[in-house]
Amino acid sequence: ATIPRPAQPFISWAGSKRKLLDQITPHLPTSYDRYFEPFLGGGSLFLHLRPSTAFLNDACLPLVETWRAVKRNPSGVHREATRRPLEKADYYIARAERGGGYLQRAGRFVYLNKGAFNGLYRVNLRGEFNVPWGAPKSGFVCDLANLKEVSEVLNGANATITHGDFADVLRHAGSGDLAFVDPPYVTSHNNNGFVAYNAKIFSLSLIH
C-alpha cells in the first residue's frame, strides 16, 4: 500500500512553526486525549500530529472559513484558487472582489495568500485585505492532492473549527488534553511591528 504523503500547510502565515516542528515535537506528550489550537494560522503542528480529536480556532474569520471549506470540499477550493493565473493584474482584480459563495471566498483567500507580499494577511480599518502584489517566484497556488490530505486530517480529527476568542476555546480543555498556544506575540518595547498588520492586535494586556 502507498503511504500517504504528510499533509502540508496550504497557506503561508506569519509566525509559522513549520520549520521548528523537529524542535517542538520532542517536548510534547506521546499520548493525549484531545488537541486544542486556539491560534490556528497555517496549522503546521496540527497537520504534523494528525490528532484523533481537534478543536481549532482563529480570530481571522476568512482564515477560519477557508479551513472549513477545505475540510468540506478540497476539490472545490482548489478549482477556485487556481482558476486564474498568479500574475500581478489578476491579483489586483481578485483583491478587489468581494463576496461570493464559500468556495469562491476560500479559493480567493488561498490565491491572494500566494500572491501577497511575504504571504502577509493585513486589512485596513474597514476590514478590507490590502496587501500589495509580492511577485512570487512561481505561479504555484495550491496542490489538489495536498488539499485532499489536509481535508482527510481535518475529518479524521472530527475537527471543530471556530472563530472567536482564544480563551473561549481553552475553557473546554481539561486534564489529559494537549493545547498548543502560539499567539501572534508582540514585545513590550516595540510591538514587533505587528500593530501595522491588523485592525485589532493581540497585545500583552490580553494575557495579564
N, C-alpha and C positions, 0 to 999 in steps of 0.2 A: 504494500500500500504506500502511496505517496504521502510523505509527511507534509502537512500544510505549512506554507511559509508564514512565519510570525507576522501578525498584523502590525503595521507601522502607522504612526500619526499621519493623517491625511491633510493636515494644515500645519503652517508654521505659527508658533505662538511665543510671545515674549516670556522669558523665564523658563523655557522648556528644559526638562531634566533628561531629555533623550540621550545626551552624551554622558550622563552621570549614572546611568542605570547600574553599571557594574560596581559603582561605589555605594549606591543606595541599598541595593537588594541584600547584601550580606548582613545588614543591620535590621532586616525585617524578620518577623516570626515565620517559621516554616509552615505553620498552620494557624488558621483564624476562622472565625465564623463569617462575618460579613465585611465587605470592603467599602469604605467611605472616602470620597474625594470631593471636598467642598469647593475647591478651586480647580476645576477640571482642565481648562485650557486645551492643549493638544492631546492630553490623556496618555502620555507615553508610558507612565508606570502602570496604569490600569491595563493597557493593551499588553504590556510585558507580563504582568502577573496572571491575566485571564482568571479572575476570581469567579467563584460559583454564584455569588450574590453581590450586587454592587448598587450603591447609592451615589450618584454623580450629580454635581451641581456647579453652576457658574453664575456670576452676576451679569454676564453678557448674554442677553436674550437671543440675538441672531446666532451666536455660537451654540447655545443650547438647542435651538430649533434645528440647526444643521446636524448635530449629533443625533437628534431624534429622527430626522429624515434618513440619515444613513442607516440607522437601526431598522427602520421600516421599509426602505426601498433604495438600496445602494445603487442599483442599475439606473433608477430614475435620477438620482443625484448626479451620477457620472454623465448621463446623457445631457443634462442641463449645464453641467460645469464645463463640458468640452465641446459645446455646440458652436463656439466661435473661437477664432484664433487668439492666442495670447499675444496681442500686439497693442501698441500704445493707443491708437484711435479706438479700437474695440474696447479697451479697458475703460476709457473715459465714458464711452456710451453705456457700458454696464454699470459704472459707478453712479451715473445719473438716474438709473432706473429705480423705480420704487414698486413695492407690492408684488403681486403675482401669487401663485399657489405655493404650497410648502416646498415642492421640489424646485420650482424656479428660484425661490429665495435661497434655498440651501445651495443649489448649484452656483448661483451668482456669488454667494459668500465664499465658496471654495475657489472660484475663479479669481475673484478680487484679491483673496489672500495670496495667491500665487503671483499676481501681477504687481502687488503693492510694494512700495519701498520697504525693504527689510522685512516683509511679511507682517508689517505692523497693522494693528486694528486701532484706529483712532476716529473719534467722532467729534463734531463741533457741538456747540451748546444746544443746537436743535436736534441732536442725536443722529446727524447725517454723517455717514462714512466719508472722510475727506483726505485719505492718504494718497499722495501722488504716485504716478507710474514709477515702478522701480527698475525697469529694463532688465528683467530676469535673463539669465544666461541661456535658457532654453524655453521652448514653448510647452513644456510639460505642465499639466494642470493636476491630474489625478489618475490613478490606476484602478481600473474596474475590479481586478482580482483582489487588490488590497482593500477596496471599499467593501467588497463582499466578505472578506475575512474580518474586517472591523465589525460589520453587522453581525457576523456569527459570534464574535466575542461578546458583543452587547446583548444579544438574545440569549446566549449561553449563561450569562450572568443575570438574566432577567432584570437588566439594568433599569433602575428608576432614574430618570434624568430630569432634574428640576432647575428652575430659575429662581433664585432668591438669595437670602442672606445665608452666609456660611454657618452661622451659629444655629439657625433653624435646622439645618441638616445634621449637625453634630449632636443635637439634643437626642436624636434617635439612636446614637451609637451607645453600646454598652460593653460590659465585660466580655472579652473574647473577640471583639471586633477589631479590625485594623483601620485606622484613619490616617490618611496621608494628607497633611495640612501644609500646603505650599502657597501661601498668599503672595500677591503681587507686592512684595515688600518694598518699603522705602526706608531711607536712612533719616535720622533726625536732623542731620545738618544741612542736607541739600535736596532732600526728596528724590534723589536718584534720577531726576529728570522725568519721572513718571507722571508728574502733575500735568505735563503738557499733552498727554495722550488720552485722557479720558475726561468726560464731563463730571464724573464722580469718582474720586480717587480713594483707594484703600489706604488709610493712614494709621499711624501708631495709636491715635486716640481710640480707634476701634477695638484695640486689643488690650487696653488698660483695664 
